[in-house]
């Protein structure tokens, strides 16, 4: 199996929501397979091979990890192995 992710802390919820919209819109090109929104206590999965299983799913709140906590203003963004090894600039991937 393979696992690679980027954790990103945002300053305001509005900034985090804008990033989520952009990441989902460009998820195919960027190889994003999951976004953990700790503040909102949800996880988005792409499930390209089974789209009916994708989308947002609520998660149980977990104070020790930050899931569902008002102070947990960060996203955990998971990527595919091929995307992680892709050396192309993001701007070039979105063309």
C-alpha positions in Angstrom: 0.0 0.0 0.0 1.0 3.6 -0.4 0.3 6.7 1.7 1.2 10.3 1.2 -0.5 13.4 2.4 -0.1 17.1 3.1 -1.5 18.8 6.2 -2.4 22.4 5.8 -3.5 24.8 8.5 -5.6 27.8 7.4 -6.2 31.1 9.2 -9.9 31.5 8.7 -12.8 29.0 8.0 -13.6 31.0 4.9 -10.1 30.4 3.6 -10.4 26.7 4.4 -13.7 26.4 2.6 -12.3 28.2 -0.5 -9.3 25.7 -0.5 -11.7 22.8 -0.2 -13.7 23.9 -3.2 -10.6 24.4 -5.3 -9.1 21.1 -4.2 -12.2 19.1 -5.1 -12.6 21.0 -8.4 -9.0 20.0 -9.4 -8.9 16.7 -7.6 -8.6 14.6 -10.8 -5.7 16.6 -12.2 -3.9 16.7 -8.8 -4.5 13.1 -7.9 -6.3 14.0 -4.6 -8.1 11.0 -3.2 -9.2 12.3 0.2 -9.6 15.5 2.1 -10.0 15.4 5.9 -11.7 18.5 7.2 -11.0 18.4 10.9 -13.0 21.5 11.8 -16.2 20.2 10.0 -15.6 16.6 11.2 -16.0 15.2 7.7 -13.9 13.4 5.1 -14.3 13.7 1.3 -13.2 10.8 -0.9 -13.0 10.8 -4.7 -13.6 7.1 -5.4 -13.0 7.5 -9.1 -13.6 3.8 -9.7 -16.9 3.9 -7.8 -18.3 7.5 -7.8 -21.5 6.6 -6.0 -19.3 5.8 -2.9 -17.5 9.2 -3.0 -18.3 12.5 -1.5 -18.5 13.7 2.1 -19.0 11.4 5.1 -19.4 12.6 8.7 -16.9 11.4 11.2 -17.1 10.9 14.9 -15.7 13.8 16.9 -12.3 12.9 18.5 -10.8 15.5 20.8 -7.4 13.8 20.9 -6.9 14.1 17.1 -8.8 17.4 16.7 -11.5 15.9 14.5 -14.6 18.0 15.1 -12.9 20.6 17.3 -13.3 24.3 16.8 -9.6 24.8 17.1 -8.7 22.2 14.5 -8.4 24.5 11.5 -6.5 22.3 9.1 -7.0 20.0 6.2 -5.3 16.6 5.6 -5.0 16.1 1.8 -4.2 12.6 0.6 -2.8 11.9 -2.8 -2.2 9.0 -5.1 1.2 7.4 -5.6 1.4 8.6 -9.2 0.5 12.1 -8.3 3.0 12.2 -5.4 5.8 11.3 -7.8 4.6 13.8 -10.4 7.3 16.5 -10.8 5.2 18.7 -13.0 4.2 22.1 -11.5 0.6 22.4 -10.3 0.0 25.1 -12.9 1.1 22.7 -15.7 -1.2 20.0 -14.4 -4.2 22.2 -14.5 -3.8 23.2 -18.2 
